[in-house]
Amino acid sequence: MAISEQVRSRVRAQAQNRCGYCRSLEKYILGILEIDHIIRKAIGGSDEEENLWLACTLCNNYKGTQTDAFDRVTQKHVKLFNPRTQQWSQNFAWSEDATEIIGLTDCGRATVTALQLNNNIAVTVRRQWVSAGWHPPTDSSIS
């Protein structure tokens, strides 16, 4: 079953056109943010709105069907960050120069690693966004 335009519009509005993982705004990326199934349909997830959020192509591709990952600090497998139910700022912070995402919790650290949130492309682009005054995000109204 296809996701209705009404649901897509609500998810976009809730996410404020920002990737739930790396926080990239759609207007700054080369492409359109994708509707992300937090739990992929291939492993039992649904098209229900509660299982949907926005993700950039990089984050969505790195995430794949992963739902959990290894946290090197606690030496445990933990659930990946869920942008619909968890607050970004409680699990992540920006590095001093705002080019890298730092995991603050076991979930945050595992997500940074699993989704490669600090891959070379992302860090290079963020550096340019910082120079342009577009980054880091300053709003606190979304999780």
Backbone as CSV, one residue per row, in Angstrom:
resi,resn,N_x,N_y,N_z,CA_x,CA_y,CA_z,C_x,C_y,C_z
1,MET,0.846,-1.185,0.000,0.000,0.000,0.000,0.888,1.244,0.000
2,ALA,0.579,2.177,-0.850,1.355,3.412,-0.957,1.040,4.353,0.206
3,ILE,2.018,5.134,0.576,1.828,6.124,1.637,1.109,7.318,1.026
4,SER,0.016,7.721,1.623,-0.793,8.805,1.053,-0.045,10.136,1.108
5,GLU,-0.425,11.034,0.231,0.168,12.368,0.219,-0.128,13.108,1.525
6,GLN,-1.295,12.845,2.125,-1.631,13.486,3.399,-0.649,13.069,4.485
7,VAL,-0.351,11.772,4.551,0.607,11.281,5.548,1.992,11.840,5.255
8,ARG,2.399,11.824,3.995,3.706,12.373,3.613,3.820,13.841,4.029
9,SER,2.781,14.598,3.800,2.779,16.022,4.159,2.874,16.222,5.669
10,ARG,2.151,15.400,6.423,2.216,15.504,7.887,3.610,15.153,8.400
11,VAL,4.207,14.104,7.864,5.553,13.702,8.287,6.547,14.816,7.968
12,ARG,6.449,15.392,6.766,7.336,16.505,6.393,7.181,17.681,7.341
13,ALA,5.948,18.002,7.677,5.694,19.123,8.587,6.242,18.826,9.982
14,GLN,6.001,17.618,10.470,6.488,17.245,11.797,8.011,17.290,11.858
15,ALA,8.671,16.851,10.801,10.136,16.826,10.749,10.718,18.175,10.330
16,GLN,9.877,19.090,9.960,10.276,20.426,9.505,11.308,20.352,8.377
17,ASN,11.061,19.434,7.443,11.926,19.262,6.270,13.403,19.100,6.633
18,ARG,13.637,18.332,7.704,14.992,18.091,8.200,15.189,16.593,8.393
19,CYS,16.363,16.083,8.029,16.684,14.674,8.270,16.647,14.415,9.776
20,GLY,15.988,13.362,10.170,15.869,13.034,11.583,17.162,12.588,12.224
21,TYR,18.156,12.229,11.430,19.402,11.688,11.962,20.537,12.714,11.933
22,CYS,20.851,13.257,10.757,21.965,14.208,10.649,21.509,15.661,10.717
23,ARG,20.192,15.880,10.729,19.580,17.206,10.875,19.721,18.110,9.652
24,SER,20.127,17.564,8.514,20.264,18.377,7.307,18.909,18.869,6.831
25,LEU,18.836,20.147,6.512,17.630,20.731,5.947,17.547,20.405,4.462
26,GLU,16.354,20.094,4.003,16.176,19.743,2.599,16.666,20.838,1.667
27,LYS,16.483,22.095,2.034,16.875,23.181,1.134,18.389,23.275,0.941
28,TYR,19.182,22.554,1.765,20.632,22.595,1.633,21.228,21.346,0.993
29,ILE,20.443,20.322,0.779,20.998,19.089,0.208,20.679,19.008,-1.281
30,LEU,21.430,18.204,-1.976,21.181,18.008,-3.406,20.224,16.835,-3.561
31,GLY,18.963,17.090,-3.371,17.966,16.045,-3.471,16.809,16.323,-2.540
32,ILE,15.903,15.399,-2.528,14.710,15.518,-1.699,14.829,14.540,-0.547
33,LEU,14.496,14.997,0.646,14.496,14.090,1.791,13.494,12.971,1.544
34,GLU,13.862,11.787,1.957,13.048,10.599,1.725,12.196,10.277,2.945
35,ILE,11.062,9.652,2.689,10.278,9.117,3.795,11.005,7.858,4.271
36,ASP,11.415,7.882,5.524,12.162,6.779,6.121,11.221,5.914,6.940
37,HIS,11.288,4.616,6.705,10.597,3.673,7.588,11.550,3.411,8.743
38,ILE,11.200,3.851,9.926,12.073,3.675,11.087,12.404,2.196,11.260
39,ILE,11.398,1.348,11.167,11.592,-0.097,11.052,11.234,-0.435,9.612
40,ARG,12.214,-0.865,8.835,11.999,-1.148,7.416,10.893,-2.175,7.216
41,LYS,10.139,-1.986,6.144,9.077,-2.942,5.804,9.650,-4.340,5.590
42,ALA,10.865,-4.418,5.069,11.495,-5.712,4.799,11.701,-6.548,6.060
43,ILE,11.694,-5.881,7.218,11.869,-6.627,8.473,10.665,-6.470,9.397
44,GLY,9.516,-6.159,8.806,8.282,-6.138,9.581,7.700,-4.782,9.915
45,GLY,8.335,-3.698,9.473,7.794,-2.365,9.726,6.576,-2.093,8.859
46,SER,5.870,-1.032,9.184,4.629,-0.718,8.472,4.711,0.668,7.828
47,ASP,3.680,0.986,7.068,3.527,2.314,6.476,2.750,3.251,7.395
48,GLU,2.510,2.825,8.631,1.794,3.675,9.581,2.634,4.915,9.889
49,GLU,1.970,6.028,10.083,2.649,7.296,10.315,3.635,7.220,11.480
50,GLU,3.332,6.451,12.506,4.205,6.328,13.676,5.543,5.678,13.335
51,ASN,5.641,5.042,12.166,6.870,4.380,11.736,7.598,5.173,10.647
52,LEU,7.176,6.404,10.413,7.735,7.198,9.317,8.366,8.490,9.821
53,TRP,9.460,8.881,9.170,10.102,10.166,9.437,10.858,10.555,8.186
54,LEU,11.543,11.668,8.185,12.341,12.075,7.029,13.808,11.715,7.245
55,ALA,14.466,11.353,6.154,15.901,11.074,6.197,16.517,11.496,4.871
56,CYS,17.755,11.951,4.952,18.486,12.228,3.721,18.917,10.893,3.119
57,THR,19.286,10.919,1.868,19.673,9.696,1.178,20.856,9.013,1.852
58,LEU,21.864,9.784,2.263,23.027,9.180,2.915,22.620,8.423,4.176
59,CYS,21.901,9.086,5.058,21.492,8.436,6.313,20.604,7.226,6.042
60,ASN,19.666,7.380,5.139,18.733,6.302,4.829,19.472,5.090,4.254
61,ASN,20.436,5.341,3.379,21.192,4.237,2.784,22.102,3.557,3.800
62,TYR,22.775,4.336,4.626,23.635,3.734,5.647,22.807,2.941,6.663
63,LYS,21.629,3.432,6.966,20.781,2.755,7.944,20.312,1.405,7.427
64,GLY,19.886,1.361,6.178,19.421,0.102,5.605,18.354,-0.537,6.477
65,THR,18.543,-1.797,6.818,17.565,-2.509,7.655,17.997,-2.577,9.114
66,GLN,19.052,-1.838,9.463,19.521,-1.866,10.853,18.476,-1.284,11.798
67,THR,18.301,-1.908,12.927,17.450,-1.369,13.990,18.238,-1.189,15.281
68,ASP,19.413,-1.828,15.328,20.276,-1.687,16.496,21.720,-1.731,16.026
69,ALA,22.617,-1.331,16.924,24.041,-1.317,16.592,24.847,-1.412,17.877
70,PHE,26.129,-1.616,17.729,27.031,-1.810,18.852,27.546,-0.476,19.364
71,ASP,27.482,-0.286,20.680,28.059,0.889,21.328,29.389,0.462,21.937
72,ARG,30.465,1.051,21.471,31.806,0.655,21.927,32.057,0.986,23.392
73,VAL,31.365,1.990,23.926,31.590,2.379,25.318,30.985,1.355,26.276
74,THR,29.720,1.009,26.051,29.051,0.059,26.947,29.285,-1.391,26.540
75,GLN,29.829,-1.586,25.317,30.064,-2.933,24.777,28.761,-3.717,24.629
76,LYS,27.690,-2.999,24.277,26.377,-3.621,24.116,25.748,-3.211,22.795
77,HIS,24.876,-4.081,22.295,24.030,-3.722,21.159,22.828,-2.954,21.704
78,VAL,22.539,-1.819,21.108,21.429,-0.983,21.551,20.586,-0.573,20.346
79,LYS,19.362,-0.171,20.600,18.470,0.316,19.548,19.026,1.605,18.955
80,LEU,18.861,1.754,17.646,19.225,3.000,16.987,18.268,4.107,17.411
81,PHE,18.726,5.328,17.249,17.927,6.513,17.542,16.637,6.498,16.726
82,ASN,15.539,6.818,17.372,14.235,6.911,16.717,13.831,8.390,16.715
83,PRO,13.925,9.050,15.562,13.632,10.484,15.518,12.182,10.839,15.825
84,ARG,11.304,9.873,15.774,9.900,10.147,16.083,9.657,10.166,17.591
85,THR,10.379,9.352,18.333,10.075,9.207,19.759,11.171,9.698,20.699
86,GLN,12.352,9.998,20.164,13.448,10.443,21.015,13.888,11.842,20.635
87,GLN,14.442,12.563,21.604,14.924,13.915,21.344,16.357,13.882,20.866
88,TRP,16.616,14.536,19.744,17.951,14.566,19.169,18.964,15.114,20.179
89,SER,18.631,16.233,20.802,19.581,16.917,21.693,19.899,16.133,22.963
90,GLN,19.123,15.146,23.287,19.441,14.307,24.444,20.380,13.164,24.073
91,ASN,20.508,12.889,22.786,21.334,11.782,22.322,22.571,12.213,21.538
92,PHE,22.563,13.465,21.065,23.646,13.950,20.217,23.975,15.401,20.549
93,ALA,25.176,15.800,20.152,25.594,17.204,20.223,26.494,17.456,19.019
94,TRP,26.729,18.723,18.741,27.644,19.096,17.662,29.037,19.278,18.230
95,SER,30.054,18.915,17.464,31.438,19.174,17.850,31.631,20.682,17.948
96,GLU,32.748,21.082,18.527,33.000,22.509,18.728,32.921,23.302,17.429
97,ASP,33.397,22.719,16.334,33.344,23.417,15.044,32.065,23.109,14.263
98,ALA,31.156,22.349,14.867,29.828,22.021,14.320,29.872,21.166,13.053
99,THR,30.971,20.485,12.816,31.046,19.652,11.615,30.802,18.175,11.900
100,GLU,30.898,17.773,13.162,30.696,16.372,13.501,29.610,16.226,14.554
101,ILE,28.923,15.091,14.489,27.894,14.762,15.462,28.523,13.857,16.514
102,ILE,28.337,14.212,17.765,28.883,13.450,18.877,27.738,12.710,19.558
103,GLY,27.876,11.422,19.728,26.876,10.639,20.445,27.043,10.835,21.940
104,LEU,25.976,11.219,22.612,26.023,11.468,24.058,25.573,10.267,24.884
105,THR,24.831,9.391,24.265,24.273,8.230,24.950,24.689,6.974,24.197
106,ASP,24.401,5.813,24.767,24.700,4.573,24.053,23.974,4.546,22.712
107,CYS,22.733,4.960,22.713,21.939,5.026,21.483,22.556,6.014,20.496
108,GLY,22.947,7.181,20.973,23.556,8.190,20.115,24.861,7.722,19.511
109,ARG,25.730,7.143,20.339,27.019,6.662,19.837,26.842,5.556,18.807
110,ALA,25.955,4.616,19.097,25.712,3.507,18.162,25.141,4.025,16.844
111,THR,24.270,5.017,16.913,23.668,5.584,15.709,24.696,6.352,14.881
112,VAL,25.561,7.119,15.544,26.623,7.836,14.824,27.468,6.849,14.030
113,THR,27.809,5.736,14.648,28.638,4.732,13.982,27.868,4.015,12.877
114,ALA,26.685,3.516,13.194,25.912,2.706,12.237,25.515,3.501,11.000
115,LEU,25.111,4.755,11.172,24.671,5.569,10.044,25.808,6.410,9.459
116,GLN,27.013,6.213,9.990,28.194,6.948,9.518,27.900,8.442,9.413
117,LEU,27.354,8.994,10.493,26.917,10.389,10.492,28.058,11.385,10.294
118,ASN,29.285,10.934,10.501,30.433,11.817,10.303,31.289,11.360,9.125
119,ASN,30.626,10.847,8.084,31.365,10.428,6.896,31.994,11.657,6.239
120,ASN,32.984,11.425,5.399,33.735,12.533,4.784,32.852,13.516,4.036
121,ILE,31.879,13.022,3.315,30.982,13.912,2.565,30.220,14.824,3.514
122,ALA,29.629,14.245,4.553,28.830,15.031,5.499,29.671,16.088,6.199
123,VAL,30.854,15.721,6.655,31.715,16.670,7.363,32.168,17.795,6.429
124,THR,32.511,17.459,5.210,32.926,18.476,4.229,31.792,19.454,3.940
125,VAL,30.605,18.926,3.740,29.448,19.780,3.454,29.114,20.648,4.662
126,ARG,29.125,20.059,5.849,28.832,20.851,7.062,29.836,21.987,7.229
127,ARG,31.093,21.732,6.918,32.112,22.784,7.025,31.724,23.976,6.149
128,GLN,31.230,23.709,4.953,30.803,24.781,4.048,29.543,25.473,4.571
129,TRP,28.626,24.685,5.132,27.413,25.273,5.706,27.755,26.191,6.875
130,VAL,28.718,25.782,7.701,29.151,26.631,8.819,29.694,27.942,8.267
131,SER,30.522,27.858,7.228,31.096,29.069,6.614,30.015,29.998,6.083
132,ALA,28.946,29.408,5.569,27.838,30.209,5.013,26.884,30.717,6.086
133,GLY,27.054,30.231,7.335,26.161,30.636,8.417,24.860,29.847,8.458
134,TRP,24.828,28.712,7.792,23.619,27.893,7.721,23.584,26.774,8.754
135,HIS,24.667,26.596,9.471,24.806,25.429,10.338,25.624,25.823,11.559
136,PRO,25.382,25.259,12.711,24.470,24.156,13.012,23.042,24.649,13.204
137,PRO,22.099,23.723,13.164,20.705,24.108,13.413,20.583,24.730,14.803
138,THR,19.810,25.770,14.908,19.657,26.442,16.203,18.276,26.262,16.802
139,ASP,17.349,25.698,16.024,16.001,25.563,16.560,15.934,24.433,17.578
140,SER,15.074,24.601,18.551,14.883,23.558,19.568,13.452,23.061,19.563
141,SER,12.721,23.438,18.519,11.298,23.081,18.480,11.048,21.674,17.997
142,ILE,12.045,21.041,17.396,11.844,19.654,16.962,12.837,18.765,17.682
143,SER,12.479,17.523,17.771,13.299,16.583,18.525,14.639,16.336,17.884
